[in-house]
Amino acid sequence: MSGLAYSIPIAILMGLAALLAFLWALRSGQYEDMDGASQRILNEDDKPKA
C-alpha cells in the first residue's frame, strides 16, 4: 500500500510534465507545417558525384 503513496503522485507529475511539453511544442510551432516534412524527404538535394 505504501508503494501506491509514491507511485500515484509520481504518475500525476509525469503526466503533467508530458502535458506541459506538448503545450510548449504546440505554442512554439512544431506542428504548423505537417505536409512540408513529408515532401522534404522525397526531394534529393545531394548531387551524385561524377
Phi and psi in degrees as a GROMACS rama.xvg file:
@    title "Ramachandran Plot"
@    xaxis  label "Phi"
@    yaxis  label "Psi"
@TYPE xy
-72.4181  -21.4195  SER-2
-65.6168  -34.1156  GLY-3
-68.2738  -30.6598  LEU-4
-65.1671  -25.3128  ALA-5
-94.7472  -40.599  TYR-6
-76.9792  -30.7156  SER-7
-67.8424  -48.8115  ILE-8
-64.0133  -34.4671  PRO-9
-65.3155  -41.4152  ILE-10
-64.8064  -39.3004  ALA-11
-65.8106  -43.3968  ILE-12
-64.1293  -39.3481  LEU-13
-66.9795  -37.4256  MET-14
-65.2742  -41.5273  GLY-15
-66.1761  -37.6676  LEU-16
-64.8188  -40.2266  ALA-17
-66.6288  -39.1707  ALA-18
-64.5595  -42.8963  LEU-19
-65.4731  -38.5406  LEU-20
-65.2756  -39.5236  ALA-21
-64.8553  -44.4604  PHE-22
-65.339  -36.7575  LEU-23
-63.8288  -43.9089  TRP-24
-64.6848  -36.5503  ALA-25
-66.6954  -42.6387  LEU-26
-75.0336  -26.091  ARG-27
-85.8122  0.350818  SER-28
90.3565  22.1157  GLY-29
-67.8981  -26.1067  GLN-30
-109.578  18.3217  TYR-31
-77.1802  -40.8657  GLU-32
-112.642  78.5789  ASP-33
-76.6065  -29.1777  MET-34
-83.3278  -24.9359  ASP-35
-63.9551  -41.3731  GLY-36
-67.2129  -36.9453  ALA-37
-71.9346  -27.5449  SER-38
-83.6994  -32.4172  GLN-39
-65.3776  -31.4512  ARG-40
-71.6726  -22.3722  ILE-41
-82.9462  -21.3794  LEU-42
-79.6086  130.725  ASN-43
-98.392  107.995  GLU-44
-88.0922  -21.1823  ASP-45
-79.0721  129.876  ASP-46
-87.6695  136.542  LYS-47
-68.5592  141.473  PRO-48
-78.5755  130.425  LYS-49
